[in-house]
Amino acid sequence: EVGELPQTHNSIGIDVGVADLMITSDGVKHPTIRFDKILAKKKHYWEKRLARRRLQAQKEIAWDKHNKVLEPRELSDFKNYLKAKRMVAKYNEKIANQRNDYLHKLTKQLVEQYDVIKIEDLKAKNLLKNHKLARAIANQSWRELRSQLGYKCAWYGKQLVTVNPKKTSQICSNCGYDDGKHTLDIREWTCPNCGINHDRDINAARNILKTTA
């Protein structure tokens, strides 16, 4: 049975990224952990064997059919193929479980510490069209992060607010000056109006916190 958490009277703005999974308006960066890369060698080992064993099994099935065997074998009859298939599935599941566990710990920490959580409303489907970043973006599980925050805020009596991220990285969070669009390689910039030096992502998170839905 889920009960409401104590009110903290604190609010937080969250910018999501690729190099860092979450950047908060209080200046904390939660790093991206590439669980897919950590287990990549072991997974690839079994993926190669799965491909090889599938090919061999298909050849033997074709031989059975060519020779009109009464009960030709199927892929499910090849134990080595099935073992490789199970191992690939095992590593895919392990990667997903590790990623979800990481997200659960972060989201639970946020709902414990803040009453209002503001997060940028990113359309991951549109961002995935950038083929150079597609795999890294998919690994981030932004949709799962938002989903977990959504139901945990509902469970624990907190509030989740989604904010349009337009211009959040180019407007100075100190004075409100619009410095224009910055390319992705610019990670820091200095406001020409008030002289404050900004970390691009932390500045965006602070603007998200200030923005009303």
N, C-alpha and C positions, 0 to 999 in steps of 0.2 A: 504494500500500500504506500503510495507516494504522498508525502506531505509537503506543504509549502516551506521554502527556506526562509530564514530570517532576512528582513529587509536591510540593505547596506546603505541605501541612499546614494549609491555611486552609479555613474553611467560610463560607457566605453564606446569608442568608435573603432571599427575594424576594417582594415584594407587587406584584401587577399592578394597573394602574388605567386610567382613561380619559384624564385630563389628562396623566398621565405613564404611559408604557408599563410601565416597571419601576422599582420603588423598592427599593433594597437596604438590608440591615441596617447597612451601614457609612455610610449617609446619602447615597448617590449616587442622583440621580433621572435616569433616561434618558427624555428627552422623547418624547411622541407626535409623529410627523411625519405629517400628513394628506396623503399622496401623492395621494389621490383629489381633494382640494381644489386641489392645485397644478396638476393637469392638467384641472380641471373645465371651464374655458372651452373648451379645444380639443376635449375629448370631447363637450361639449354642442353645439358647432358641428356636428359630424358626426352626432350623434344626431338633431338636427332635420332635417338633410338626408336621413338614412336614412328617417325617418318619412315625409317628403314624397315621396321617390322610391319608397318601397314603395307608398304610396297611388296614385301616378300609374301605376305598373306594374300594380297590381291592376285599375285602371280599364281599362287597355288589354287586359289578359288577358280581362276580362269582355266587352269589345267583340268580341274575337276569337271567344269562345264564343257570344256572341249572334248573330254573323254566320256561325256554323258554319264557321269557317276550318279547313281540313284539318289543319294543324299549328299549333294555338294556342300562342302564346308562353307561357313560364313565367318565374318570377322570375329564374331563372338566365340568362335571355337579355338582361337589362337591365344593360348595363355600368355605367351611372351608379349604379344601385342596388347592384351588387356592390362598386363602389369605396367607397361610403359604408359598407357593411357591413364591409369590410376595415379601414377607418380606425377605426371604433368598436372593433373587435376589437383593433386595434393599441394603442389607448390603454388598453383594459382590461388587456392583457398588460403594457404598460409600467408601469402602476400596481402590478400584482401583482409584477413583477420588482423594482421599486424597494423595495417593502415587504419582500420576501424577502431582498434584499441587505442591508437594514438589520438584519433579524433575524439573518442569518448572521454579520454582524460582531459583534453584541452577544453572541450565544451562544458564538462561538469565543473571544471575550475572557474570558467567564466560565469556560469549561472550562480555559483556560490559567492562570487566576489562583486557582481554587479546586478542592479535592479533593471537597468535599461541597457540593452545591447543593440547598437546600430551597426549594420553591415551593408556593404555595397551590393546593389542588385545587379550582379553580372550575368550576362547571357552566355554561359559556357559554350552553348552550341555554336554561336557566332564566332567565338574565339577559336574554336577547334578548326575553323577553316584556314587558320594560319598553320600550314603544315610543319613549319620549323619548330613551333611550340606545342603542336597538338598532343604529342605523347606526354610531355611534361605537364600540360594542363589537365589531361585526363587523369594522370597520376595524383593530382592534387585533391580530387574528389570534392570540389567546391559545393556541388549539389548536396552531397552527403553531410558536409559540414553545416550547411544552412538548414538541412532537414533536422539534424540532431539539435541544433540550437532552437529550432522552432518548437519541437515537442518537449524539450527540457524546460524551456521558458514557460510553456503551458502547464507542465507538471508542477513546477516549483514556484509559480506565482510571479514570474519575471516577465519582462516585455522585450520582444524582438521587433526591431524596426528596420525595414529595408529602405535604402537610400539610393537615389540615382547618382552614379559615380561621375557624371559629366563634370569635367573641369576640376575635380577634387585634387588632382596632382599639379595643377598649374596656378591655382589661386593661393596666395599667401594666407596661411591660417592665422597670422599675426595681425595683418592690416587689411586683408581682403583684396589686395592688388592682383589683377589678372596678368600673369607674365607670359601668357601665350602657350601654345602646345609645345611640350618637350618630347624629344624622341626617347625611345626606351633605354638608350645607352646613357642618358643623363640621369644619374642617381642622386645628385645633389645640385642645388641651385641657390643663389642668393637673390633675395627680393630687392630689385632696384629702387623700390619706394621706401622701405623701412630698414634695409640692410641686414635683415635676419637671414642666416644661412639655414637652408632646409634639407633634411633628408627627404627625398621624394615621397617615399611610402609613409613615413610617420606624418608628414604634412597632410597627405591624403586622408589618413585615418583621423586626424584632428578636424579636417573639414567635414568628414562624414559625421563625426560627433556633433558638430555645430548645425548640420543640415536638418531641417524638419522634413518629415516624410510627405 
